[in-house]
Amino acid sequence: MAEPLTRLEAQARAEQIRVFALELAHLEGSQVVSLSDEQRRSIQEHHQSVIASLSNQFDIDRDMRSKQLSLGMRIASLLGAIALAASVFFLFYQFWGRLGTGLQITTLMGASGLTYWATLWIRRKDDTGYFTKLAALVTFVCFVLNIQMMGEIFNITPSDKALIPWAAYAILLAYMCDLRLLLAAGLLCITAFIAARAGEFQGLYWLDFGERPENFFPAAIVMFVIPLLLNQARYAGFAQIYRLMGLLSFFLPVLVLAHWGDGSYLALQPQTIEHLYQALGFLSTGAATALGIRKHWPDVVNTSVTFFIVFLYTKFYDWWWELMPKYLFFLMLGLTALLTLFVLRRLRSEGPTDLQTKVSA
């Protein structure tokens, strides 16, 4: 029995039909193929039936116009979600001091519960997912405020343990409502918690974990490995979010340590540490780019190439900014960018196309 389609797979199927129709029209116009009126009508009716069936199950983009409008709706949904979340945050603080302790606790618990059930109700009614995104983000903000302000009411010492329920709640909502934004928020909380724990293990106060960028390396490994162990195929873009969070949690600390050796745990001279992390930056971005190309992960390739160029440019700055005339320095950067383009173009042209891969398989 075939597994049910996801929205991502349904959208991909609709795109295949659209591209096929365009290519068939081009082939007929070039007189490469010739279909009878009955064959052409049969194909069109079949495709219309498939699109109608997919549209009844999912909110897919049927054509380019729908795709363009969907992009605008996603942007409006994101901005609206952020605005509503900020509104709830400032609303609490506007009237918080006028409420008694009992009413404060009741308000916090009620806001978290009501917004959660409202999100579930909207999710059942909303086929598009845009209104669900609004409700889910407001729900998450209410939960964060709940934990934070409960701590203030009962005078609880701030702790990194609050990051655990925040992360769990954000990830729960992300998987329930298929929302990448909340997944990123949850992973950010997990990254901060792991980094704080790594810092505490080395004797730092948990809020000072950012003083040692190496605290983020364990979180980077965890984020990158999760989609390799747990299949994310049912959730559009989730695996990319995990990998992106892992890469950022690794490359950004390496970039910082490549120019700030005093922030390292290593018992070496700061300059030596900087040189080591500069070399690690080039090696790791190159290795990640190769892995991304091999695994067909464009998110990994794009992120790694971006950081490789950043590492290269910062190294050029260290070497030649004071020695070269400024016009010559920027000319060198431009020529380096052109060289990078030629290399990437060569790599792209050498790889097999998707069609070739499918035919050989």
Buried (B, 14 or more C-beta within 10 A) or exposed (E): EEEEBBBBBBBEBBEEBBEEEEEBEEEEEEEEEEEEEEEBEEBEEEBEEBBEEBBEEBBBBBEEEBBEEBEEBBEEBBEBBBEBBEEBBEEBEEEBEEEEEEEBBEBBEEBBBEBBEBBBEBBEEBBEBBBBBBBBBBBBBBBBBBBBBBBEEEEEEEEBEBBBBBBBBBBBBBBBBBBBBBBBBBBBBBBBBBBBBBBBEEEBEBEEBBEBBBBBBBBBBBBBEBBEEEEBEBBBBBBBBBBBBBBBBBBBBBBBBBBBBEBBEEEEEBEEBBBBBBEBBBEBBBEBBBEBBEEEBEBBBBBBBEBBBBBBBBBBEEEBEEEBEEEEBEEBBEEBEEEBEEEEEEEEEEEEEEEEEEEEE
